[in-house]
Amino acid sequence: MYQLAPNIELLFTEAGDYHDRVRAAAASGFTAVEMWGPTGVDAPSTPKDLPALKAALEETGTQLTAQLAEPRTQFMIPPWDHSEFFRKLDEGVEIAHELGTPRIVVGSGTGFGGWKRQVQLDKLIEIYQKATAQIDGSGITLVLEPVNVRVDHPGSLLDRTSEAVYVARGVDSPFFGVLYDLYHSTVEGEDVAAELANAGDLIRYVQVADAPGRGEPGTGAIDWPASLAVLRGSGYDGPIGLEYYPTTASAESVKLIQKLAADA
């Protein structure tokens, strides 16, 4: 059975603040949740009350599977000042430790038209080699997320799973890997089985939403039993983040994926 982690930025918002969303998710049978930025700086929402969030996680025995790095830096855009990213990375690790989060999600930012793509990918390797060295010994894994440019993130440098895998191989650290998002991959027209086979054990986290529309599983065209079977066949057995925009009440929207994940 896959452990599912509803994204509390998007799901169980009916419950109120973030700590109450954790309790609502737990009441619906979940043992894990995920979120975006730990302080709310990079998300269109109110800042998070981290002590209250920690209390809710501990009270319910819920695992926070992932949080985003802050700030979401544009690494390739001049003047290439990454000092704030590296400064805040240490703070993010401290928060991750406080909340019991094993992963921090990182990205590529927008591509820069003045450089060849390969140069930018290699530059990203250098940046994340430095990042993993900076937090060495923390036990926190950085997971790099490629995102679709066709609908949600126009201009993003990393829009292909294979290129995120290339960067991860270049970083070459047991604490750096790839976040595979089935929604983004599907929107980009990728072959799920081929991408997962190429990535091997570099897939360190998975997120899902249906496509088109980015709603809950069952609202789009993805064959969920087949996709989960491919994921299982690839060897991935970690948690799956539910990062979708529910079209019904949260507790209702999760029922299909809960059943399918239990059978996968």
CORNORGI-V820772 format. One line per field, one symbol per residue. phi: phi as a letter, one per 30 degrees, with the letter a starting at -180 (. if undefined). psi: psi as a letter, one per 20 degrees, with the letter a starting at -180 (. if undefined). Layout:
BEGIN
phi = ???
psi = ???
END
This chain:
BEGIN
phi = .ddcbddddcchdddjdedddddddddcjccabbacedcidcbdadeddddddedddddcicdcdabddbdddcdcdechccdddddddddddddeddcicdbbdbbciddcddbdedddddddedddddddddcejdidcdcccdbdcdbcbejddcbbeddddedddddhbdcbaccccddeddddiddedddddddhdddcabbbadbdjicdejcbcdddedddddddddjdbddbdccbcdcbeeddddddddddddcd
psi = pqpqnqojhhqkihicrghhhghhghhjjqjqrrrcphiihjqmrqqpngghgggggghikppohqqqqprnqnhipqjlojhhghgiggghggggghikpiqpprahaqqoiiqqghghghhhggghggghhhjpihipppppoqqqihghmpiqgojpghhhgggghhglqikpapooohgggghikqogggghghhcjioiqqqqrqprhkaqpiibjpngggghgggghiipjaqopnmroqiaqghhhigghgghhhi.
END
